[in-house]
Amino acid sequence: MIFLISVGVFLTLCTVTALVYQLSTAEKRAVVGRLVQVAQGKSEPSSPVDRSYQDPQASGLRGILRGIGKHLESPRWNLSLEHRMLRAGLPLRSGEFLALCGAAAVLTGFLFLLIGGGTVLPGAFGGLIGFFFPFLLVRIKTRRRMRAFNSQLGDALILIANSLRTGYSFMQAVDMVAQEMRPPISTEFGRAVKEMNLGVPVENALGNLAKRIDSEDLDLVLTSVLIQRQVGGNLSEVLDNIARTIRERVRIRGEIRTMTAQGRISGIIISLLPIALGLVIYTMNPGYVRVLFVHPIGQLMLGVAVVGQIIGVFVIRRIVDIEV
């Protein structure tokens, strides 16, 4: 039994490691592919994300996910899931993401099934956790990406304002941000510039940018830009004032995160401590822990404990989440 559990854990770690490697090196591999095509005199693809969506010869783990994902795509959830992938900056289609969720559900379900001694209920519970775990990772990556975007927005506004003062048009100033700054803000502004170059009105392109980036600071900037385009005014001065406000908000958010760091760390420790303690006890005495998964009272206790953990994490997050 211990050998089977070790094999399951090893396979799970290998799958997660391969997935992380594929996602983390996607941009680098795309750049290498573009350089090879340029050296061979072929046309250059538009962007790493576009190439990953259009490349029909995906290999490795990405090729397997794409092959399975073709059968899982549906108009009912395609738009919502792909919108989440765009906001998180992940070059995945909706079907590929669902295939990934299914693989995670199978692996964790198999692992919980072994731990539970072949009982169906722990396996189903583990499969449910595995299926929704990628959604949690996407949510975390989206938040980190939005935080990075907001931290860059003040500098981007200063760059746009200075470009406008030197005689650049608004589109040229936005393109300057896409060329000079780092992702994620350069990626999003670059998409807006591409839409404008393809004939999309500026208002619509900025509206699409606001949909991809859920940021109150960006909404304030875009509202000011749209008002200025309708009634006129000194846009560079307006952007300077907004940039100072955004920088001050970023500074205050940093101070709040520093002051609430102890509470957030306490929430993480309280959440992980029961799981770590359960694994340690299971390693020392598997039969002692297996009763919780096999006996009805043990299953009820586990259910109550999981619900209590979720409520505790939610309460702690609400306490340390201070709006600025």
N, C-alpha and C positions, 0 to 999 in steps of 0.2 A: 504494500500500500504506500509506504513512504517513497519507494522507487517511482511509482506511478505519479505521485504528487510532485516529486522532483522533476520528472519529465514534463509534466504539464506546466509547471512554473518556468522551466527552461524554454519551452516552446513559446509561452506567452511573452517572456522577456525578449526572445529573438524577434518575434513579430513586431513588438513595440519598438525595438531598436532599429529594425529595418525601416519601419514607417517614419520614425523621426529622422533617420538619415536621408530618406528619399525627399521628405519635405524641406529639410534644412539645406540640402544641396541642389534643390530644383533650379534656383536662380543661377547658381554657378554653372551647372550643366547647360542651361539655356544660353549663357554667355559664350561658353566654349563652342556650342553648336553654331551660334551666329558667326563666331570668328572663323570656324571651319568653312561655313558657307561663303563668307566674304572672300576667304583665301581661294576658294574654288570658283569664284565669279558668279555665284548664285545670288538670288534675291534674299535680302535680309528680312526675317520676320519682324513683326511690329513690336512685340514685347515678350518677356518671359511668360507672362500669364497667357497671352494670346497663343503663343507657341504650344504651351502645355494643353490648351483646349483644342487646338487644331491638329496636332501631331497624331496621325493615325497609327504610327509605328512605336507607340510607347512600349517599353520593355520592363522586365523585372516585376516588382510588386505593383507598380503603376499599371502595367499592362494587364495583370490579373484583375485588379480592381476595375479597370475599364471594361474588360470583357464581361465581368459579372454585373457591373453597374448598368450596362445597356439594357438588361432585362428588368431593372428595378426603377427606371425612370418613368415618371408619371406626371401629367400636367397639374395634378392636384397639389403636389409639393415641390415641383421643380423650381418654381419662381422663388418660393420662400427659402428653400435650402441654398440655392445658388446665391441669393442675396446675403445669406449668412456667411457663405464662403468668401464673397467679395469683401464684406466688412471685416472678416478675420484675415484677409490677405492670403488665403489658401487656394492654390490652383487646382481645385477639385470640382468635378461636376456633382450634381445631386445624387446620381446613381452610384458614382464611385464612393461618395461619403456613406450612403446607405449600405453598400457592400462592406465598407470598413466597419460600420456599426455591427453588421451581422457577424463578421469575423470575430470582433471583440466579444460579442454575446456568446458565440460558440465556445471560445477559449475559456472565458470566465465561468460559463455554465459547466463545462467539463471539469474545471478545477474545483468548483464548489461541489459538484457531484462526487468527486473523489473524496473530498474532505468530509462530506456528509454520509459516507459509507454506502453510496448508491441510491440514496433517497432522492425522489424526484423534486420535492419542494426546495431543498437547498440549491439544486441545479437550476431550477426555474428562477429562483431569486438571484443567483449569480449571473444567469443570462440576462436578466433585466438590468442589473447593474452594469454589465459589460456593454449592453446596447446603448445606454444613455451616457456612458463615460466619455465617448468622443464628443457628444454635445457639450459636456462640461468643459472639455479642453478647448473647443471652439469658442465658448463663452469667455474663458480666461484669456485666450489669445486676442479676442476682439477687444476686451477691456484694456489689455496692455497696448494694443495698437492704437486705440482711441486716446489713451493717456499719452503715448508718444506723439501722436498727431497734435494734441492740444499743447504740448510743451514746445513744438516747433512752430505753432501758428503765429506767435508774436514775432519771431524772426522773419517769417515769411511775409507778414504784413509790412514790416520795415523795408524788406527788399522790394516789395511791390511799390510802396510809396516812393522810395528813392528812384526806382525805374521810371515811374510816372513823372517825377521832377526833371529827369534827364531827357524827356521827350518821347519815351516809349508809349505805345498804346496799351490799353488794358490787357489785351490778349498777349502782347509781347511781354508784359510784366509778369503775367501768370506763367508764361512759358519759361521765363527766367527762373522762377521758383522751381519748376519741374526739372530744369537743367542743373541748377546750382546746389539745391538742397538734397538731403538724403531721404530715403523712404522712412515712414510711409507717406509723408506729405508730398514728396516729389512724384510718387506713383499716382496719387489721386488727382493732383493738379495736372499731371501729364495726360490723364484720361480726359479731363475736362477740355484741355487744349485740343486733343484729337477730335473730340466731338464738335468743337467750334470749327475746326478746319474742314470737317465733313459737311458743314452747312447747318449744324444744329444751332438755333438761336442761343445767344449768351444766357438769357434767362433760363432756358430749359437745361443748358449744360450745367449751370450753377445749381439748379434745382436737383439734378441727378447727383451732383456732388454732395449736396446736403442729405440726400437719401442714403448714399453709401456711408456717410460719416455722421453718426448720431452725436453731435456736439453742439451744445448751447453756444459756445464761443463762435463756432463757424456759422451758426444760424444768425448771430448778431452781425457778423461781418458781411454775409451775403445779403441780409436785409438792407444794410447800409449801402452796399454797392448798387442794389436794384433801385433803391430810392434815389441815389445820386444820378443814375442813368435816366431817370424819369424827370427829375426837377432840376438837375445840374448842381454844381458846387465844386468845391476843392476836395477831390477824392483823396489826395495824398495826405492832407491834413486830417481828414476824418479817419483814415487808416492809422495814422500815427497815434491819435487819441485812443482808438480801439486797441492798438498794440500795447499801449501802456496799461490799459485796464486788464487785458488778458495776461500780461506778464505779472501783474500784481496778484491776480487770481491764482496763477500757477505757483507763485511764491507762497501764498496762504495755504494752498492745497498741500504743498510740500511740508510746511510746518505742522499741519493737521496730521498728515501721515506719520510724521516723526513722533508726535505726541500720542497717537493711537497705536503705535507699533507694538507696545506691550500687550494691548488688548487683542490685536490680531494674532500675535504669536500664541497667546493663551488659547485662543479659539482653535488654532491649528493643532496645538499639543493635546488639548482636550479631545479633539476629534480623532487623532491618530493613536492616542494612548491605549484605548480599549482594543483596537485592532492589533497593535503591536504586542500587547500583553496576551491576547488570545493566541497569536501565532507562537509566542514563546511557550505558553502552556501546552499548546498542541504538539510542539516539538518534544517537550519533556514527557507528556502523558497524553497520547492521542485519544485514548478511550474516555478520558475525563471530559474533554471538550466535545467529542462526538455526540454525547448525550444531548447537548443543546440542539443539534441538528436533527436528531432521530426522534426524541421524545416530544409529544405534543406540548407539554408544559415548557420544555426548553425552547421549542420553536416560538411559542407565545412570548417568552422572555426576550428572545432575540428580536422579534418584531417590535416589542415595546422599547427595547434599547435603541434600535435603529431610529424609530420615530422620535425618541427623546434626543438622540444625537442631532438629528436634522433640525428639530426645534431649537436646540441650544445653539447650533451654528448660526441659524437664522437670526436669533435674538442678539448674539454677539455682533454679527455683521450690521444689524440695524443700529446698534449702539455706537459702533466706531465709524459708521458711514455718515459723515457730516457734510451737508450741502454747503457749497460756497457760492 
